[in-house]
Amino acid sequence: MTKTSATQLNRRAFLAGSAALVGAPAVAQNQGSTELERDISGAVRRNISSFRSLDWQPYFSSLANGAILVDITSRALHYWSEDGRTYKLYPTSVPLTEDLTKRGRTSVVRKVEGPEWRPTPSMKKRNPEWPDYVGPGPDNPLGTHALYLSWTYYRIHGTHDTRKIGRRSSNGCIGLYNQHIAELFARADVGTQVLLI
């Protein structure tokens, strides 16, 4: 085999291998991901998004102090102001597993701009390599703002890792893009009612 034909063969092998990778499932892209999505290669009969606006009445008896609804299934947070004039819909990250997921009624009990982060004892047990403390700043897992809920260790907060939004990725909290939590932080008050479904 001549040098030219060996080069062409190697080039052909490279191109064939590259084409096979393009057509293959993106397994390598999922390494280190927070979750593996289900196989969506089957035929889809309808494409109706579950990320849609909702009315508050089926979920709350009133809008006293405003209301936040977090839909774990659609990975969306809905906010209604007390006067009903403002409605906001945000994409979220949700808990990684069902045993980390808490559902029910709670409320905002504290608001912190520039929150500090400390892993919970159960987080530390699962991830002993994690630091004991991260101060406010760009690497803080709680992002730029946090709404503390009446449930111990549960928060609605920003995230420095935007890949988490739209995924099951948290240890129980609800995460938003930092620009969205800043907007929600400005609108929600201590006492805002919260429902996770």
N, C-alpha and C positions, 0 to 999 in steps of 0.2 A: 504494500500500500504506500502510495506516495505521501509526502508531507501535506500537499494540498488536499488530497482526499481524506486524510486523517483529520485535518482541520475542519473540513466540511462535515465529516461524520460527528465529530465532537460538537460542532455547532448545531447539527440536526438533533443530537441527543439532548443538548441543553434546551433547545426550543421545544422539543416534545415533552421534556420533563416540566418545563415552565407552563405549557398548555395544560398538562395534567393537574398542576397545582391550582391554576385559575379555575378549573371546573370542579375541583374537590371542595368539600365543606371546609369552612374556615376554622379548622381545629386549632391551628397554631394561634389564631387571633383570640381564642377563648382561654388560652393559658393565662392564669393570673386574673381572670375575669371574676366578677363577683357571683355570677350564675351562668348556667348554660341554658340557653333558650330552647324550647321544644322544637322539634323538626317541623318546619313550615313548608316542606317541599310538596306536600299533598295538595290536591285541588282545593281552592277556597271558593265556596259558593257565594258568599256575601262578604263584603269588606265594610262592616259598620264599626266604627271606632267606639270603644267604651270610654274614651276620653272626651266627654261631652258635658255641656252645661246642665246643671240640675236645679230644681226648685227646692227651697229650704223646708217647706211645710211637711213633707213626709218624715223629716228627721228631727225637727225642733218644734216645740210648742209656741215659741216666740223668738224674736231676734234680740232679746234683752242682752246687753253687753256685746252684741255681735255674735257670730257663729262660725265655727270652722268644722268642716266635715272632711275627714280623710278616708278615701276609698282605697283600701289596700289592694283590691283586685285590679282596679284600673290604674293604680299608682298615681292618683290625682288628689290634690287638696283644693277644696272649695271654701271660699270666704264670703260671708255676707255681712255688711255693716248693720249696725243697730237700726238705722232708719230704712234699711232695705234698698237704698239707692245705689250702693256699691256692691258689685259681685265680681270676684276674681277667681280664676281657675289656674292652678299651677301644677306642672309635672313634679313628681317626687321620687325619692328612693324610699323603699319600704324594708321592713325586717327580712333578713336572709332566710329564716326558717319559720315555720308555724309556731314552734315552741318559744320563739323570741317575740312573737306578735301578740300584742295586747289589744283587745277591742272593748269598746264601751264608752261611757261618758266620763269626761274629766273637764278641767278648765286650765286656763293660763294662770299660774300663780306668781310668776316672776319673769321679767324681761331683762336680758343682759346683752349690751352691745360690747363686742370684743370679749367673748366668753373664754374662760379657761377650761381645759379638758383634763379629766382624770378617768382612766378606765375603771369600770365597775369591777368588783371582785370576780364576778363570773367571766368578764372579758379577759382579765388578767390570767385567770386559770386556763382559758382556751388559748390565749396568746401571751405567754410569759415574756416574750421578747419585746413587747410593747413598752414604751416609756411609762413611768408612773405619773408624769405630768407634762402637759404641753400648754404653754402660755398663749395669750392672744397673738395673732399674727397669721401670715399666709399659710402656714402648715398646720394650723389648728383644725382638727377633725370636725369641730362645731361651726366652722366658717366664721363669718363676720358678726352674726347675731343669733341669739337663741331665745326661744319661748319655752320656759320651764313649765311642765305640766304637773298636776297634783299627784300623779303617780311617781313614785321614787325612781330616779334614773331616766325617766322618759322626757324627751324634748322634741320640739320642732325646731330645726336649726339649718343653717347653711352648710355647704360642704366645699372643701378645697379641691375635691376630686370630682369633677363634673361628669366623669364616666359613670358614676353611681346613679345619676338621675335616670329614672325610668326602669330601674332594676331592683331586684331583691338584693340588698347589699348592706343593710345596717344591722346593728345588734339590738334593735328595738325602736330606735328613734325614727322620725320622719325627716328626711333631708330635702332641701330645696337648693336651687342655684343661689349663690350669694346675692345677686341682684333681686331675686324674688323674695328671699327672707327679709331683706332690708325693706322692701315695700310692705310686706305683711307685718313686719315689726312695727312700722309706723302706723298701721291701721288697727291692729289688734291691741287690746288693753288687758291689763290684769283683770281677770274675771270673765274674759271671753270664753264662752262655752265651746267645748271641743267634743266631737264624736268620731270615733274610729270604727269603721265597719269593714 
